Amino acid sequence: MHEELLEDIAQKNGLREVNPYLKLAGALGAILLCLSSTSFIAPLVIGLLLSTGILLLARVDLRTYGELLAAPFSFALMGTLVIIFLSGGGEPLWSWSPLTWLSFSLTRGSINEGILVLSRVAGGMSALIFIALTTPMTDLFLVMRECRIPEPVLDLTMMIYRMIFMIMDQLVQTYQAQRMRLGYTSFRESVRSFSMLCGSVFVGSWEAGEDLVRAMDARCYSGRFAMAGEIRPVGMKSLLAVVSFLLVSSAIVLSSGSITII
Amino acid sequence: MTHIILEARDIRYRYPHGMEAIRGISFHVRRGEKVALVGPNGAGKSTLLLMFNGMLRPDSGVLLFDNQPIRYDGGSLRDLRRRVGFVFQNPDRQIIAPTVYQDVAFGPTNLGLPEGQVRVAVASALRNVGLTGFERRPPHQLSSGEKKRVAIAGVLAMDPDLLVLDEPTSNLDPAGSEDIMELLEELKGNGKTVFISTHDVELAYPWADRVILLRGGEILQEDSPEMAFGDADLVRKARLSVPVLLDLHRELERRGLSLPGKRPRTVLDMITTIEQVARKGGSSPQYGTIHVCDVDETAREALSYWLSCHDGISLGAMGTRAKQRASEEGLTLDFSYGVIDKCILKALNGKSSLILTAGGMVQQVERRVADFKEESGAQIPVRDVVKT
């Protein structure tokens, strides 16, 4: 495995030993607060707090975090521009109609709306990334089990999780082998190579699946899957941290009311 | 009297729409034995192994496990697979679960053991392979050697009588291979029967009690390693090579050196033989002492004090627990594989050494040295560090 996956970062992050329910409660609470806030201030503060947590407590590298945020942000930014220029409400500050059926206008309402959406995205994304970077799937399986997710679904999820890494490995190897023999030099060649890549990975994963059944048979599979150990206990410090984070955030949501940027 | 655990009587197997992979094979494996099935690629090794736990069913002939013909109904197969642990060549294809704990617990859970017992079984299996503390790690972050150990632990957790390993050292670096072979040696000490397939002649030669040479689905030879690999024509036919030590021994004999004793299995055997020839009539030499230390019964301070008194002594560790202890205390090991033999070699050279080990392996050291005295007449002193 050459690239570092989110899961690998999560497996060794600084908050690994914190009870997963606490982390989930903090992050999900943050998302709800972001959505319920009518001012752009609260989501921004929440996003800032969570980012600080990710960088300082979970000790995720700044560059990695920045790259992770960049993708959803560029998407959100485009959405925001559409909202700002195409939606109305309030007095227009500036407008331009190049064609009879097309007009751009900047209004007080549209700017406020756009900024609010952008800040919600910032808060919500950092909450999602917070979960992804601090709670590895293996811990989430335990939570899912306690939340009474049906066993067959859970067992399948766990096997899929295991297979992802094997298929990923094969994908990378085949892709490198193709690149070494100049498989992606021209567009035509790329299309051909890519289809071959898909085909060989499909066959490979099919075989891996057959081997999996064989391996399970050889170890007396009878429909049961063991669960990994116990969930980490709730620590006093982390409980306090999450509760105070949620309280402070709620207070900001309430006190900022519907303050707008202009 | 040794009990036969697995027996094959004229078994044959043909792959659907394929060639005949196994062409009439008969052999038996005794309880507590280490057997190596050696053959080139495509000899039918894996096919044969897959029959031992009923994954494949021979077209004709009988396979007996524990003197009972193998039956192929669901219940009997489950019981068979609990007692015959199978470790696949590629650990990635054997590891099913998302964490090490879950994977090792897979077998015991499916056997219906209560959770408490599963925990105990997993803990003991992981300790056996030296992976204590890896419970929550996902398998894709482990090295090849560690993955192999997880696969072996997953099988050990079911407490099988017979362990079958397909190419246990393929894809491992030399140190990793030696670790695995040492682990297999340890399992044998715990009363397991171990059956491996390999094409690594040098590996099988010193390790196995018995070797089965397989080629084209037929047994070419079945004998002790020095005999099975001794026939150069046969070995060439099997597309294998003669172990270096045997080759050396044969070349020395061709040059008119008459070497006493049996053919050498290890470097120690070879050195003893040569020394006997060279020292004929000479004065008896001064031997070094082999010190043995049971790590379970020795406190950290006692060990470090002892080591400070014996500065520069060669250090070896036998068994996973001893190796773990050594790495915890930051000791640099001079030997970690074939430890007893290497310490005897040191002793013959007049140097002393310390073996760290645990449990029943302390006696194993004494036994091996006593055996060596019988073979060569050299009286090497063995001292227990705890007692002195």
Interface residues (C-beta under 8 A of the other chain):
Chain A: M1 E7 D8 Q11 P136 M137 T138 F141 M158 M159 Y161 R162 F165 M166 D169 A208 D211 L212 R214 A215 M216 D217 A218 R219 C220 Y221 S222 G223 R224 F225 A226 M227 A228 G229
Chain B: N53 M55 R78 R81 R82 F86 F88 N90 D92 R93 Q94 I95 I96 A97 P98 T99 Y101 Q102 A105 F106 G107 P108 T109 N110 L111 G112 V118 E135 R136 R137 P138 P139 H140 Q141 G154 V155 M158
